[in-house]
Amino acid sequence: MIDEMHQALLKTAAESPDQLIARPVGLNTRAAKALFAKLRKTALAVEVVVIEDEPHWHSDERGPIGLRLTTAGRESLGFGPDVGGSVASMPVADAGPDSAGTKPRSGTKQALIIAMLRRDEGATVGDLMAAIGWLAHSTRAALTGLRKRGMILTKGCDAEGRTVYRLTDDTTTEAR
């Protein structure tokens, strides 16, 4: 349940052109983390990569990370549908792999991983490691990140008995 303070944050975001939810001033790191997680879980906000001068909650390897109000968030406050946010911010988490705006920027390692996993033959961890230059643990972490974003990975074996991962869009699809 969202309390009055949270609702005020969402209302401020709904009234701003970029639809970004600003981290409250003076909020300590632990409280900010908890609030960030709570807002993300409500489906009223989505995690996005923002540019340096936009409101953000924390930074990671992707850059500054902010929260953008979703259409559901706007409607819960009595506002109309989203009028379009900042072009500079790229969503990084959403309900599914083909939801509007969740595709990674072209030319990134994440885009390469997704393309390889969508091939009919899928990809092994070794294939992914060779293509992106990461170690096995980082490559597996990227696969976990895709699962956390709601993408469906199936696991199977190829003719040589190696574990092959495939990215599917349908929850009813079984491992090949």
Steps between C-alpha positions, in 0.01 A plus 500: 500500500629845411482759778456878467873575466537247220189634332646851512819372328291333230283810453808719457634257237163494319512877473855509363573464127749215551272300735803421721454447872757703693679346796393693811769736630665383822391138463780268616627226271324214679163677504544605136570138401187381680282772347645434153419128532149571632415737217632254239293214641176700482504514117448875540863567407759340275879504539675698225853604405511880508751762397713673766285811538172307544371389844652166598505274804830318457761405240627167376694370197225629269526854638261706713176312576171680551132417534242604241130509571307244295164548332347299786664740744360804319154348485507407871549871573215604270723622215450399139731263312871578478579779258846363422806538716854611441662342197830476688375251760493135404282255697693210645226302666140434411236233480650311208761485231295658226321766703539846355840650570668201666732416215865574574687758295632347180869420499518425873619174649154442641346538153754249366414250777128534427554456125709187556243352738217563252668294228341160431816325616522719813837555664725330752672689778823443305350655186386805697837533676684494168267757343505755783834434665367438850586228749251219571366648825429837334333331205277295730417815697386662174268203441362542852446869429295413192284267711450775758379728218227246428658334200450126469816293457475133417782259558572196285781294353652508154616199297836508681335493844584863585247713689332744263291798607223649287291811549130449435205736505238242591468350848360179350808436287695201624875450482598360160 
